[in-house]
Amino acid sequence: MYRVDDGEEDDGVPAPRSLVGDVEQSSEHGVLLPELVAHLQTNRTSLRKAWAQRITDARLLSAMTAQEVFTEVTSVYDNYVAVLETGSVEELRRYARDLSERIIPRGVETDEVVGIVLLLRDVLARSLFEKYRDDFELLNRVLDAYEPAANRIANTVAVSFVEQRERVIRQQQDSIRELSTPVLQVRERLLILPIIGILDRPRAQQLTDQLLRGIRTHRAKVVVIDITGVPDVDEAVADHLVKAVDASRLMGANVIITGLSSEIAQTLVTIGVDLTKMNTVGDLQGGIEEAERLLGLQASKSDNAKS
């Protein structure tokens, strides 16, 4: 990418590759990379400043203060040089994950992270052009040694950031699902699970897990599941609801379904759901009254048994 044309004619025929050539090139890289590392260490201060200025000019990492940017620039630069020196990206990968955890909540996007790494590659390449400007042949050999390592570093940082960002997004989605399906204790032994929004298969599974945990935690005897805010239910979700009712019964809790719309009721009948397994009541208020009636009957039966 950075190869310099020294002005000589090229017959257009690629030079033959050989194992000996590869070994010689690898050996040369082993000589040139330490020289490159020494150059980057010697000019650490000026190159960091130049990189930080390029980041500011490009308006990247604008969610961070100038001091925060320079602090991270210093750490990334040192990790960058360490990769060139050791050939190992493990430490850089760990740092990239830690950096991602700090800056993703600040609103930093993937293109900004990739952008700053590419800017660093450009700043360092320009410094090499300046250092070896009187020897194009040596400059090309240095760039041949530098470019593969620089590309590997850029790829490592970008992949680490994307992986961390995807993890954060999954955590946020899980938190949103939990907030959108809270298990509420209305009174002793009585829980309400109001469901609002689209009830897809993953959410239905999560709902069942939350419901069973709530029954165990609160030692609930009756649960009211209100689906007034659910626009539609498909066969898979209906199956999850039936399983949630059955599992709740196994844990000693009766389940009352409220807010069943005519459309959802027709869907359940069409797909063959056995509605006799479900205790359904028109609205939430009616469901709570039915739940209190069941709790009262259970209390009366318990008193009679003791007598």
C-alpha positions as CSV (number, residue, x, y, z in Angstrom):
1,M,0.0,0.0,0.0
2,Y,2.8,2.4,0.9
3,R,5.3,1.2,-1.7
4,V,7.3,4.0,-3.3
5,D,8.0,4.1,-7.1
6,D,11.7,4.9,-7.7
7,G,11.1,5.7,-11.3
8,E,12.6,2.5,-12.9
9,E,10.8,0.6,-15.6
10,D,8.8,-2.5,-14.8
11,D,8.3,-5.2,-17.5
12,G,4.9,-6.1,-15.8
13,V,6.0,-9.7,-15.1
14,P,5.7,-10.6,-11.4
15,A,8.9,-12.0,-9.8
16,P,8.7,-15.7,-9.1
17,R,7.9,-16.6,-5.5
18,S,10.0,-19.2,-3.8
19,L,10.4,-20.7,-0.3
20,V,14.0,-19.2,-0.2
21,G,12.6,-15.8,-1.1
22,D,10.0,-16.1,1.7
23,V,12.6,-17.1,4.2
24,E,14.9,-14.2,3.1
25,Q,12.0,-11.8,3.4
26,S,11.1,-13.1,6.9
27,S,14.7,-12.7,7.9
28,E,14.8,-9.2,6.6
29,H,11.6,-8.3,8.5
30,G,13.3,-9.6,11.6
31,V,16.1,-7.1,11.1
32,L,13.9,-4.1,10.0
33,L,11.2,-4.4,12.6
34,P,13.5,-3.8,15.6
35,E,14.8,-0.7,13.7
36,L,11.3,0.4,13.2
37,V,10.4,-0.1,16.8
38,A,13.4,1.9,17.9
39,H,12.3,4.8,15.6
40,L,8.8,4.8,17.1
41,Q,10.1,4.7,20.7
42,T,12.6,7.5,20.1
43,N,9.9,9.7,18.5
44,R,7.1,8.6,20.9
45,T,6.3,12.1,22.2
46,S,6.1,13.9,18.8
47,L,4.2,11.1,17.1
48,R,1.6,10.8,19.9
49,K,1.0,14.6,19.7
50,A,0.7,14.4,15.9
51,W,-1.8,11.5,16.2
52,A,-3.9,13.2,18.9
53,Q,-4.0,16.4,16.7
54,R,-5.2,14.3,13.7
55,I,-7.9,12.8,15.8
56,T,-9.1,16.2,16.9
57,D,-9.0,17.6,13.4
58,A,-11.0,14.6,12.1
59,R,-13.5,15.2,15.0
60,L,-13.2,11.7,16.3
61,L,-13.8,10.7,19.9
62,S,-15.7,14.0,20.4
63,A,-17.6,12.4,23.3
64,M,-14.3,12.4,25.3
65,T,-12.3,15.3,26.7
66,A,-8.9,16.3,25.2
67,Q,-7.1,14.9,28.3
68,E,-9.0,11.6,28.0
69,V,-8.2,11.3,24.3
70,F,-4.5,11.9,25.0
71,T,-4.5,9.3,27.8
72,E,-6.0,6.7,25.5
73,V,-3.7,7.7,22.7
74,T,-0.7,7.1,24.9
75,S,-1.9,3.6,25.9
76,V,-2.9,2.6,22.3
77,Y,0.4,3.9,21.0
78,D,2.5,1.9,23.5
79,N,0.4,-1.3,22.8
80,Y,0.8,-0.7,19.1
81,V,4.6,-0.5,19.4
82,A,4.6,-3.6,21.7
83,V,2.8,-5.6,19.0
84,L,5.5,-4.6,16.4
85,E,8.2,-5.5,18.9
86,T,6.8,-8.9,20.1
87,G,4.5,-10.0,17.3
88,S,1.8,-10.8,19.9
89,V,-1.6,-9.1,19.8
90,E,-2.9,-10.7,23.1
91,E,-2.1,-7.7,25.3
92,L,-3.5,-5.3,22.6
93,R,-6.6,-7.4,22.4
94,R,-7.1,-7.2,26.2
95,Y,-6.5,-3.5,26.1
96,A,-9.0,-3.0,23.2
97,R,-11.7,-4.9,25.2
98,D,-11.0,-2.7,28.3
99,L,-11.1,0.4,26.1
100,S,-14.3,-0.6,24.5
101,E,-16.0,-1.1,27.9
102,R,-15.0,2.5,28.8
103,I,-15.9,4.3,25.6
104,I,-19.0,2.4,24.3
105,P,-21.2,3.9,27.1
106,R,-19.9,7.3,26.0
107,G,-21.4,6.9,22.6
108,V,-18.2,6.1,20.7
109,E,-19.1,4.3,17.4
110,T,-17.2,1.6,15.6
111,D,-16.2,3.8,12.7
112,E,-14.5,6.2,15.1
113,V,-12.3,3.4,16.6
114,V,-11.4,2.1,13.2
115,G,-10.7,5.7,12.1
116,I,-8.3,6.5,14.9
117,V,-6.3,3.3,14.3
118,L,-6.0,4.1,10.6
119,L,-4.9,7.6,11.5
120,L,-2.1,6.2,13.7
121,R,-1.0,3.9,10.8
122,D,-0.9,6.9,8.6
123,V,1.0,9.1,11.1
124,L,3.6,6.3,11.6
125,A,3.9,5.7,7.8
126,R,4.5,9.4,7.2
127,S,7.2,9.4,9.8
128,L,8.9,6.5,8.0
129,F,8.7,8.4,4.7
130,E,10.4,11.3,6.4
131,K,13.1,9.1,8.0
132,Y,14.0,7.2,4.8
133,R,13.2,9.8,2.1
134,D,16.8,9.6,0.8
135,D,16.7,5.8,0.3
136,F,13.6,4.7,-1.5
137,E,14.8,1.1,-1.7
138,L,15.2,0.8,2.1
139,L,12.0,2.7,2.6
140,N,10.1,0.1,0.5
141,R,11.6,-2.7,2.5
142,V,10.7,-1.1,5.8
143,L,7.1,-0.5,4.6
144,D,6.9,-4.1,3.5
145,A,7.8,-5.2,7.0
146,Y,5.5,-2.6,8.6
147,E,2.3,-2.9,6.6
148,P,1.3,-6.5,7.5
149,A,1.8,-5.8,11.2
150,A,-0.1,-2.5,11.0
151,N,-3.0,-4.2,9.2
152,R,-3.1,-7.0,11.8
153,I,-3.2,-4.4,14.6
154,A,-6.0,-2.4,13.0
155,N,-8.0,-5.6,12.5
156,T,-7.4,-6.8,16.1
157,V,-8.7,-3.5,17.5
158,A,-11.7,-3.3,15.2
159,V,-12.8,-6.9,15.9
160,S,-12.3,-6.5,19.7
161,F,-14.4,-3.4,19.7
162,V,-17.2,-4.9,17.6
163,E,-17.3,-8.0,19.8
164,Q,-17.6,-5.9,22.9
165,R,-20.2,-3.7,21.4
166,E,-22.3,-6.7,20.4
167,R,-22.0,-8.0,24.0
168,V,-23.2,-4.6,25.4
169,I,-26.1,-4.6,23.0
170,R,-27.1,-8.1,24.0
171,Q,-27.0,-7.1,27.7
172,Q,-29.1,-4.0,27.0
173,Q,-31.6,-6.1,25.1
174,D,-31.9,-8.5,28.0
175,S,-32.3,-5.6,30.5
176,I,-35.1,-4.1,28.3
177,R,-36.9,-7.4,28.1
178,E,-36.7,-7.8,31.9
179,L,-38.0,-4.3,32.4
180,S,-40.8,-4.9,29.9
181,T,-42.0,-8.1,31.7
182,P,-41.8,-7.4,35.4
183,V,-43.1,-9.9,37.9
184,L,-45.0,-7.8,40.5
185,Q,-46.2,-9.0,43.9
186,V,-49.6,-7.5,44.6
187,R,-50.2,-9.2,47.9
188,E,-48.9,-12.2,49.8
189,R,-48.9,-15.3,47.5
190,L,-50.3,-13.3,44.5
191,L,-48.2,-12.2,41.5
192,I,-49.1,-10.2,38.4
193,L,-47.1,-10.5,35.2
194,P,-48.2,-7.7,32.8
195,I,-46.9,-8.2,29.2
196,I,-46.7,-5.3,26.8
197,G,-45.5,-5.4,23.2
198,I,-44.6,-8.1,20.7
199,L,-44.2,-11.5,22.4
200,D,-41.7,-13.4,20.3
201,R,-40.2,-16.8,21.1
202,P,-37.0,-15.5,23.0
203,R,-39.1,-13.2,25.1
204,A,-41.7,-15.9,25.8
205,Q,-39.0,-18.1,27.0
206,Q,-37.6,-15.4,29.2
207,L,-41.1,-14.7,30.5
208,T,-41.4,-18.3,31.6
209,D,-38.1,-18.2,33.4
210,Q,-39.0,-15.0,35.2
211,L,-42.4,-16.3,36.2
212,L,-41.0,-19.5,37.7
213,R,-38.3,-17.6,39.6
214,G,-41.0,-15.3,40.9
215,I,-43.2,-18.1,42.0
216,R,-40.3,-19.7,43.9
217,T,-39.1,-16.5,45.4
218,H,-42.5,-15.3,46.6
219,R,-44.0,-18.7,47.3
220,A,-46.9,-17.6,45.1
221,K,-50.1,-19.6,44.9
222,V,-51.8,-17.5,42.2
223,V,-50.3,-15.7,39.2
224,V,-52.2,-13.3,36.9
225,I,-50.7,-13.0,33.4
226,D,-52.2,-10.0,31.7
227,I,-51.7,-9.9,27.9
228,T,-53.9,-6.9,27.1
229,G,-50.9,-5.1,25.6
230,V,-49.9,-8.0,23.3
231,P,-51.0,-7.4,19.7
232,D,-50.6,-11.0,18.4
233,V,-49.6,-14.5,19.4
234,D,-48.3,-17.1,17.0
235,E,-48.2,-20.9,17.5
236,A,-44.8,-21.0,19.0
237,V,-45.6,-18.3,21.6
238,A,-48.9,-19.9,22.4
239,D,-47.1,-23.1,23.1
240,H,-44.7,-21.3,25.4
241,L,-47.7,-19.8,27.3
242,V,-49.3,-23.3,27.7
243,K,-45.9,-24.6,29.0
244,A,-45.6,-21.7,31.4
245,V,-49.1,-22.5,32.8
246,D,-48.2,-26.2,33.2
247,A,-44.8,-25.4,34.8
248,S,-46.5,-23.0,37.2
249,R,-49.0,-25.6,38.3
250,L,-46.1,-28.1,38.9
251,M,-44.7,-25.4,41.3
252,G,-48.1,-25.2,43.1
253,A,-49.4,-22.0,41.5
254,N,-52.6,-21.4,39.6
255,V,-52.4,-19.2,36.6
256,I,-55.1,-16.8,35.4
257,I,-54.8,-15.3,31.9
258,T,-56.4,-11.9,31.4
259,G,-56.8,-9.5,28.5
260,L,-57.3,-12.2,25.9
261,S,-58.4,-10.3,22.7
262,S,-60.9,-11.9,20.3
263,E,-58.2,-12.1,17.6
264,I,-55.7,-13.9,19.9
265,A,-58.5,-16.2,21.1
266,Q,-59.4,-17.1,17.5
267,T,-55.7,-17.7,16.8
268,L,-55.4,-20.1,19.8
269,V,-58.4,-22.0,18.7
270,T,-57.2,-22.2,15.1
271,I,-53.8,-23.6,16.0
272,G,-55.4,-26.1,18.4
273,V,-54.4,-24.8,21.8
274,D,-56.4,-26.6,24.5
275,L,-58.1,-23.6,26.3
276,T,-59.4,-25.9,29.0
277,K,-55.9,-25.8,30.4
278,M,-56.1,-22.0,30.8
279,N,-58.1,-20.1,33.4
280,T,-59.0,-17.0,31.4
281,V,-60.8,-13.8,32.7
282,G,-61.8,-10.8,30.6
283,D,-59.7,-8.1,32.2
284,L,-57.0,-7.5,34.8
285,Q,-59.5,-6.3,37.5
286,G,-61.5,-9.4,37.0
287,G,-58.4,-11.5,37.1
288,I,-57.3,-10.0,40.5
289,E,-60.8,-10.6,41.9
290,E,-60.6,-14.2,40.7
291,A,-57.2,-14.6,42.2
292,E,-58.3,-13.3,45.6
293,R,-61.3,-15.7,45.5
294,L,-58.9,-18.6,44.9
295,L,-56.7,-17.5,47.7
296,G,-59.7,-17.2,50.0
297,L,-60.9,-20.6,49.1
298,Q,-57.5,-22.1,49.7
299,A,-57.4,-20.3,53.1
300,S,-60.9,-21.7,54.0
301,K,-59.9,-25.2,53.0
302,S,-56.7,-25.0,55.0
303,D,-58.7,-23.9,58.1
304,N,-61.3,-26.8,57.6
305,A,-58.5,-29.3,57.3
306,K,-57.0,-28.1,60.6
307,S,-60.4,-28.4,62.3
